[in-house]
Amino acid sequence: FMKKLFTRKMLSLGLAMILGLSLTACSGGTSSTTAGSTESSAAEAESTESASTTAVESQEAASESTEEETESTEAAAASGESDLAAIQEKGTLVVGITNFEPMDYQDENGDWIGFDADLAKQFAEYLGVEVEFSEITWDYKVMELEAGNIDCVWNGMTLTDEVTSTMATSTPYCTNYQVLVYPAASAADFEGLTSLEGLNVAVESGSAGEDAAEALGASTVPVQSQANTLMEVAAGTSDAAVIDVLMAAAMTGEGTSYADLAYSVNLNEAQGLESEQYGVGFRKGSDLVDEFNSFWTEKVADGTVEQIAETYGLQDAVILD
């Protein structure tokens, strides 16, 4: 009996030791896991802190870069850099235009021709560079100039107060006035009008024609170019259009693209205004103005201007004085 009792005690003691060792092992594993988790959390925190630091540094670098670019732009503007030197360095004179016969329009080969286009080519040659024509939205001509997308606006541009206050402009080179264009079959309804009230009139947005139409009471339909106003009338979507007489003479009537359209009514006279004048527009303070004026004087003197004017039927409009 004593022997059996001793044996049982020994077995119990052994089981107790095994259980104790097992608990110790489990506790050690838990501690290891906890330690591992702690180390992982610390590493993640360190990584997050590093990423935040990198992001802040990137933002600071970007901010510094933007400030440097702004300072560089402001410095260039303040330095009064020469437009002449800039175009001679790049080798091109970029001329802002719209489709406006007989001043700027494309021939059957897609080349730009016209009174203004031909003289722009000669002006570029005079400056020792190539010419590049860029079609623009007329309403944004000043923005295009100021952004440096074009070097000048040369497109039968009337020298209005708005133009002369936002651009440096050349010597006037052509006279012009605004006219009313309408279907030839309805000529009797339009001739002699002194008011445009009750009419839907297509106009080029931002043009002298738009100003004239609004002053005479029309409900205006602004479109992108003067050429588009004729499309509006031809399609019957507008009652009439107000455009420059030089375009009306070249693009309406017998033998033109708009043979069924006619024009009359000098809208400048209807408002008690004198005829308009065309000029070339440059950025404010540009040294290209003096270059153009010298070029113009030279080309008038040698007969080039008069010859080109005759080519496009503008001999009565060109200013040769």
Buried (B, 14 or more C-beta within 10 A) or exposed (E): EEEEEEEEEEEEEEEEEEEEEEEEEEEEEEEEEEEEEEEEEEEEEEEEEEEEEEEEEEEEEEEEEEEEEEEEEEEEEEEEEEBBEBBBEEEBBBBBBBBBBBBBBBEEEEEBBBBBBBBBBBBBEBBEBBBBBEBBBBBBBBEBBEEEEBBBBBBBBBBBEEBEEBBBBBBBBBBBBBBBBBBBEEEEEBEEBEEBEEBBBBBBBBBBBBBBBBBBEBBBBBBBBBBBBBBBBBEEEBBBBBBBBBBBBBBBBEEBEBEEBBBBBBBBEBBEBEBBBBBBBBBEEBBBBEBBEEBBEEBBEEEBBBEBBEBBEBBEBBBEE
